[in-house]
């Protein structure tokens, strides 16, 4: 969601899965072209004061993955 008064560039998103010891099991970085669809597909900027819905295609990281973290990457 972009709650500011001006548009902002869509960031990359990084999704990481870790095991019970905190060790990385799997990680993937998504660019805007991979998570935007519909009327937002191809846009470079999040319009001001606009909520955005994402679509992430995630593959099962396996039974060791017990938690995840999503980070915005510029």
C-alpha positions as CSV (number, residue, x, y, z in Angstrom):
1,X,0.0,0.0,0.0
2,X,1.3,3.5,-0.9
3,X,-0.1,5.8,1.7
4,X,2.0,8.8,0.6
5,X,0.9,11.8,-1.5
6,X,3.2,10.8,-4.4
7,X,3.9,7.8,-6.5
8,X,6.7,5.4,-5.6
9,X,8.6,2.9,-7.7
10,X,7.7,-0.8,-7.3
11,X,10.4,-2.5,-5.3
12,X,11.8,-6.0,-5.6
13,X,10.6,-8.4,-2.9
14,X,12.7,-11.1,-1.3
15,X,11.1,-14.2,0.3
16,X,13.3,-16.4,2.6
17,X,12.5,-19.6,4.4
18,X,14.5,-20.8,7.4
19,X,14.7,-24.0,9.5
20,X,14.3,-24.3,13.3
21,X,18.0,-23.4,13.8
22,X,17.5,-20.2,11.8
23,X,19.5,-21.4,8.8
24,X,18.4,-20.4,5.3
25,X,16.5,-23.2,3.5
26,X,15.4,-21.3,0.4
27,X,15.2,-17.8,-0.9
28,X,13.8,-16.0,-4.0
29,X,13.7,-12.5,-5.2
30,X,10.7,-11.3,-7.1
31,X,10.8,-8.3,-9.5
32,X,7.6,-6.2,-10.2
33,X,7.1,-8.1,-13.5
34,X,6.8,-11.3,-11.5
35,X,4.3,-10.1,-8.9
36,X,2.1,-7.6,-10.7
37,X,-0.9,-8.7,-12.8
38,X,-4.1,-7.4,-14.2
39,X,-4.3,-3.6,-14.7
40,X,-1.1,-3.2,-12.7
41,X,1.0,-5.4,-15.0
42,X,3.8,-3.3,-16.6
43,X,3.5,-0.3,-14.3
44,X,6.7,1.0,-12.9
45,X,5.2,3.1,-10.1
46,X,2.7,2.6,-7.3
47,X,0.1,5.3,-7.6
48,X,-0.3,7.7,-4.6
49,X,-2.7,6.6,-1.9
50,X,-3.3,3.2,-3.6
51,X,-3.5,-0.3,-2.2
52,X,-1.8,-2.9,-4.4
53,X,-2.5,-6.6,-4.5
54,X,0.4,-9.0,-5.3
55,X,0.5,-12.4,-6.8
56,X,3.5,-14.6,-5.8
57,X,4.2,-18.0,-7.3
58,X,5.9,-19.9,-4.5
59,X,7.3,-23.4,-4.7
60,X,7.2,-25.6,-1.6
61,X,10.6,-25.2,0.1
62,X,10.3,-28.5,1.9
63,X,9.6,-29.8,5.4
64,X,12.6,-28.1,7.0
65,X,11.2,-24.6,6.3
66,X,9.3,-23.6,9.5
67,X,9.2,-19.8,9.1
68,X,9.4,-17.2,6.4
69,X,10.3,-13.5,6.0
70,X,9.4,-11.1,3.2
71,X,11.6,-8.1,2.7
72,X,11.4,-5.1,0.4
73,X,14.6,-4.6,-1.6
74,X,15.4,-1.4,-3.4
